[in-house]
Amino acid sequence: MRTPAGTECPFFYGNYYRGRTQEECRLIGPAAPPDNWTPALCRTCPVPRITQANACEHLVIHARVERHWLGLRKRVHVSAFCQKVRQEVDHPEVGCGECHPIPLSFLNITNDTDPSD
């Protein structure tokens, strides 16, 4: 569903039927203030970008709201876990590297050998 920020997110739910304005993030879920979800968090949330870049069925995303800068600014913090290899994923956009091999061009590794030799 399209978030208030205009991006597609599989975890956002909005009920606008007959004038209702119910919006929620089903990934973060209900939390007590001040760590609760608000629609303004969708502008900087990395989850839509992660789900667009990585569609691995083994990737499990966890998110929570964290407060930064003296507790005035809230951001969404995302962590990911691969169920296939049972390890934390450092870069959820790319993946763990075991389910889908990562091309060398993404890892910034250059091959110094010349294939014509």
N, C-alpha and C positions, 0 to 999 in steps of 0.2 A: 504494500500500500504506500502511497505517496505521503511523505512526512510534511510537516509545516514548512520545512526548509526547501522542499521541492524535489527531494531525492527518493528513490524507491528503497524501502527497507522492509524485509520480511517480518520484522519484530514489532513494527509500529501498527497500532490499531486505532482507527478513528470511527466513531459512530455519529454520523450527521443526519440520520434519518429523522424526518419531521422536526427539525429544529434542535435536535440534540447536539451537544458539543462534548462528547465523551472522547478523550484521547488518552492513550496509555502506551507505554513501551513494555512489551511482554518479555523482553530480555532482561531488563533491569527489575521490573516488577514493583510492587508497592514497597515503599520504605518510609520510615519516619523522617520528618523534616529535621535537619536541613539537608539530608542526603537523599531527598526524593527527586524523582524525575519531573522535569518541566518541558514543555514543547520547545523552549529556547535552546535546550541542549542538543536538539537535532541539527543545528547549524554546524556544530563542530564535532559531531559524533563520527568516529571512524568505521562504525559497523556497516553502513551501506557500501562504503568503498571496499571493505574486506569481502563482503558477500558477492560483490560484483567481480572482484579479481580472483577469488578462490571459491570454487564450487565443490570442493572435496567433501564427500559424505562422511568422512572420518573426523573432520574438524569440528570441535565443540567450542563455541564462543561463550565466554563469561564476561559480564560487564557490571560495573558499579559506578556510582557517582562519587567523585572525590572533590574535595575543596582545596583550592590553591590560593596563593597570594593573600595571606592573612585570613583565610576563610571567606573571602568575598566572591571569588570566582569559582564556579563549579564546572567540572569537565567529566566526560565519560572516560573511564579507564577500562581498557579491554585486555583480556588475557585469553589465550587459546590453548587447547589441548588436543593432541591427535590420539584417537582411540586405537588406531591400528598399531602404532609403535609405542604407545603408552608413554608419551613424553610431552613436555611443554613445548609450544611452538614460539620461537622468538619473533618471527615475522609472519603474522597471520595472513597478510596479503599474498605472500609467496607460498607458504606451507611448510611442512616439515622436511621435505626433500626425499622422503621414502615412498610416499604414496604416488607421487608424480615427480619424476626426476627434474631437478632444476637445471635449466640450460646454463652453460658457462658464462654467457653474456650477461645474465642477471647477477652473477656472483662477482663481476668485475675481475675475472681471472683471464689473463691473456696467455695464449700458447706461443712460446718463443720459437718453436720448431717450425720450419718451413715445410709444407706438405710436398713441395716439388723436389725435395732432396732425396 
